[in-house]
Amino acid sequence: MHDHSHHGHGQHAGARHLGRLWAAFALVAGFLGVQTVAALLTGSLALLSDAGHLATDAVGLLIAATAVVLARRPSTDRSRTFGWYRLEIVAAALNAALLLVVAVWVAIEAIGRLADPEPIDGPVVLVVGVLGLLVNVAGFLLLRSGRDESLNVEGAYLEVVADLIGSVAVTVGGVVIVLTGWTWVDAVLGVAIGAFVAPRALGLGRRALRILTQAAPGHLDSEVLRSDLAALPGVVDVHDLHVRTLTSGMDVLTAHVMVTTGTDTHCVLDQARDVLAARHGITHATLQVEPEDHRGCDDVGW
């Protein structure tokens, strides 16, 4: 029996964007106080909705950056054999939950406002909306490059995008209220912001949940993996194959590979490693190589 583990030593995706996460957090947190005060003074639900998203945005960015910092630290706890990488996915799930809570709250509040419109200070809403737009454009540009590499960074990016759309809506609402005095537009825009955010939050939450429940990554087919390994010279069977994502960009595979008696196991391990890396992008695999007359795997009950 031979065990082979291949560890990737490259910097993982989220860590490459840590500086951008902290910069985006500083921008968002700095503007949050301004927008909250303005929302309370003007009575604008759209502005308050956008402030709520900005608050979750700030918390989400803080969680995301903290998760990356912890994930990069070597674990001194011997029980944490996978380190802290999974914290990034927990952060993404929390971000999704926060966004959904805010979206539901705004929708409920807006229904009441539509039935009984409140006076809105249009000019202040317009000015704060434009300032928020500038802040979120900066955040958007900071995080855009990392959204495809890390689910954690994507969660932070989605919140900034949602808030960018919210700032556009607030700005448009401010213009309409200033020109027409239609204060009901504010409540409608509040609902629209929530409706825009909800499906994106659900999508992010669903992807994070797949990783947390150790489902096979969506871009990998376990049967194709099995057949590729089984096609190697000398291999007669592949079983007990498991593939999962540790964190964004870090897929892990374990499998038992059964070979004919006399097969060069070192050669099989090298070929298996090359196939997994070249065809499937898996650079961390643990393979147990067994002779074909080996018995005992049937005892594994799960």
Secondary structure by P-SEA (a helix, b strand, c coil): cbbbbbbbccccccccaaaaaaaaaaaaaaaaaaaaaaaaaaccaaaaaaaaaaaaaaaaaaaaaaaaaaaacccccccccccccaaaaaaaaaaaaaaaaaaaaaaaaaaaaaacccccaaaaaaaaaaaaaaaaaaaaaaccccccccaaaaaaaaaaaaaaaaaaaaaaaaaaaaaccccaaaaaaaaaaaaaaaaaaaaaaaaaaaaaaccccccccaaaaaaaaaacccccccccbbbbbccccbbbbbbbbbbccccaaaaaaaaaaaaaaacccccbbbbbbbcccccccccccc
